[in-house]
């Protein structure tokens, strides 16, 4: 394991890139805070912008910190596909019921 | 990593874990953790979608002043920094440096603990101002003001806020204990025990964490059972798998922070 791991990390990793990723995450967080607190956009647009920034941050965390970028393609696709499929299936149940509540009205 | 593991599998069975059949080019513990994280992401995904849905049809309050935003931003910085120290810990473990593995894991735990403490202080402040749930301990004198009005008029706000953040705080607490067991093994058990006892005795009984601290007791029991069943020295694979869990906790907060805090900031000017 020790040799294997050393092999892996010398192959495509350097500590510097993790510091860059960390810096990028902090900068993106600072942008989010400024956007959120200054109310630069209207609420729906703000939600979209913040979600896009969150997805970029999560991609950096998954890809680099969780090392998925360096896993085999089959592993990457298996995870992305299975989680996405589960979310889609979950929302098939969620949205019809959520719409029913809206039609009935909430008091 | 994957290729190297395959080579090891073919030639040697000397170290526990290396004889496991590779699945998707990774050792089975890593695949197992990824599958767990995939299922846990659905839990948080459902909670976050429900939160967005609830806030979309009600007149959602925006009560978080600059103090709360600064506090939650520092908490975000703690978690992001803890991910970096966790990566350094994995590096150290994989080059066989046990001392620095412990040091980096300890740094990660320190950032995680700072997050929990800051979050606990935030909760206590909000509850003191009147943002509360029926199941929380009742204060001697009921609070009045903006937060108390929100609890009364829009109870969904307190329910979703405390539900989401409690779920995440529980994950962070479990993560800190997980890393403690990986880094210090049985020596970490008395630390959990002392923290639980001191916390229980020092936190006032009208504070929600007087009861929440029992999570540590449950963690102590679970960790004791695990360590009694498998008291070996944890290796680099275990550190990497623990790191996956820790990064996931960080990842979830990247969605909770903007959705719960930043979209509920007090509008100024």
Interface residues (C-beta under 8 A of the other chain):
Chain A: X1 X2 X3 X4 X5 X6 X7 X8 X9 X15 X18 X19 X22 X25 X26 X29 X32 X33 X35 X36 X37 X39 X43 X46 X47 X50 X51 X53 X54 X57 X58 X61 X62 X65 X66 X67 X70 X71 X72 X74 X75 X78 X79 X82 X83 X86 X87 X90 X91 X94 X98 X102 X106
Chain B: X1 X2 X4 X5 X7 X8 X15 X17 X18 X24 X25 X26 X31 X34 X38 X41 X42 X45 X46 X49 X50 X52 X53 X57 X58 X66 X69 X73 X76 X77 X80 X81 X83 X84 X86 X87 X88 X91 X93 X94 X95 X96 X235 X236 X237 X240 X243 X244 X247 X248 X250 X251 X254 X255 X257 X258 X259 X261 X262 X263 X265 X267 X268
